[in-house]
Amino acid sequence: MQEKRKKIVERTIKEFMTELGAKKPAPGGGSAIALTAAIGASLLQMVSNFSLKNLDAEQEGDARSFRRDQRDQETTNKLYR
């Protein structure tokens, strides 16, 4: 009975690398570049998530600063009426 082959996306990285280095026509350069592009996209997503988190924190800081400035202005207005 013939063993059922895993789809390329179901293989471990180790299995993929072993097959990629074997003297076989497939997998080849196309699947190697597809994996490279997928890794690059994942890294871009990670950087974007950090950047968005920092942007959210910065915007929250700006909002707190704005509210603090408003309170200071209100206090000043009350003192000098």
N, C-alpha and C positions, 0 to 999 in steps of 0.2 A: 504494500500500500504506500502510495506516494504522500510525503508530508506536505501539508498545505503551507505555502509560503505566506509570510506576513506581508501586508501592504507596506510600502516604503515609509509611510507616516507612522506605522505601528512599531517600527524597529527602534531599538535603543541606539544611542549615538555610537556606542562601541560596535554594534552589529553593522551599522551603516558604514562606519569607517573601515571595517574589515572587508566588507563587500566592495567598497569604493577602491580599495587597494588591490583587490584580486584581479587576476588576468581574465576579466570578463568584460563584455561590451556595456553592461548596465549593472549598477547605476554608473552614470558618467558625469560629465561636466555640467550638464543641465541641472541635475538634481543637487549637485554640490553647490552650485551658485544659488539655487533656490533656498537651500539651507542657510547659506551665508546671508542672503537677503532677509530671511526670516529672523535670524539672530540680530541683524542690524536694526530691523524694525522693532524688535523687542527692546533693544537698548535705547532706541529713540523714544519709545513709550515710557521707559523708566525715567529718562531725563525729563521728559515732558511732565510726568507726574510730580517729580521733585520741584520743577519750575512752577507748576501751578500751585503746589502747596506753599511755596515761598511767596508767590504773588498773592494768594489768599491771606497769608499772614501779614504781608505788607499793607494790603488794602484794609484789613482789620485794624492794623496799627494806625493808618491814616484816619479811619473813622473814629477811633478812640481819641486821637489828637484833635480832631475837629470838634468832638463833643466837649473835650476839656477846654478848648479855646472858647467855645460858646459859653460854658459855665463861668470862665474867667471874665468874659465880657459882661455877662449878666451881673456878676458880683461887682465889677467896676461901675456899672451903670447904677446899681443900687447905692453904692457908696457916695457917688457924686451927684445925686439928684438934688 
